[in-house]
Amino acid sequence: MSTLNQSRSVIPGFGLTMGFSLFYLGLIFLIPVAGLLLFTATMSWSDFWSAISHPQVVASYKLSFGASLAGATINLVFGMLVAWVLVRYTFPGKRIIDALVDLPFALPTAVAGISLVTLYASTGWVGQYLNVFGIKVAYTQLGVVIALTYIGLPFVVRTVQPLLEDLEAELEEASASLGASRFTTIRRVILPALLPAALTGFALAFARALGEYGSVVFISGNLPYRTEITPLLIVAKIEQFDYHGAAAIGSVMLLAAFLLLLLINGLQWWASRRR
């Protein structure tokens, strides 16, 4: 009897909450995804392959996945630096900078896209100076990477920041007192502790960038085969009433994103085991 009482949760209601969670997950996520896959399954293989292998579609795959990967990688490095500065140092305006990190969450993506065009266009505040050096950002693939980097930064910062706050500075001092260099302390003490959270932030930033539309559609210029992203192509297919083509491309993006996130989660599990 005592063993039974110990196995019970302090807060009851597991069955009810689990049932509600599964219902909510199915209603919000599983049913739409299943509907997309079932609708795609009504296509013949030749029509499906023709829709997903068109040269214009393949070019959009390369840009979407490549730019998302580049933006997430940039955020992985600089997001960890921003989190480190916000946690380890005290300076004037720290609260303002900490609040600005969440700005991409609060700002509508379309407004972000217009703001980026205002900054990086050839006559923009920043673009006019970059043009002096022959660097063009707006309506190029570089502009797409910048937009995806902008919307993904908070994911890395906010996943690494709590772990840094729990990471005691005494560990770094102990490492230094034992004769370890700063590089060794970072490599052997800090990075192993932050790696699982950093990979989680990377995965979130990558997934967010992969489906981004509003902030990219303005700064990219939407040039076919050059700056046209896959989400824009899906919207164009829908506007042309090519629902099967849009569903086929969306299914490919869904499958690819799932496999990549599964890989990243596997790397995160491996990093946690090593730690």
Secondary structure as UniProt FT lines:
FT   HELIX           2..7
FT   HELIX           14..25
FT   HELIX           26..30
FT   HELIX           31..41
FT   HELIX           45..52
FT   HELIX           55..88
FT   TURN            92..93
FT   HELIX           94..100
FT   TURN            101..102
FT   HELIX           103..106
FT   HELIX           109..120
FT   TURN            122..123
FT   TURN            125..126
FT   HELIX           127..130
FT   HELIX           131..133
FT   TURN            138..139
FT   HELIX           141..166
FT   HELIX           169..177
FT   TURN            178..179
FT   HELIX           182..185
FT   HELIX           186..190
FT   HELIX           191..210
FT   HELIX           214..220
FT   TURN            224..227
FT   HELIX           230..239
FT   TURN            240..241
FT   HELIX           243..274
//
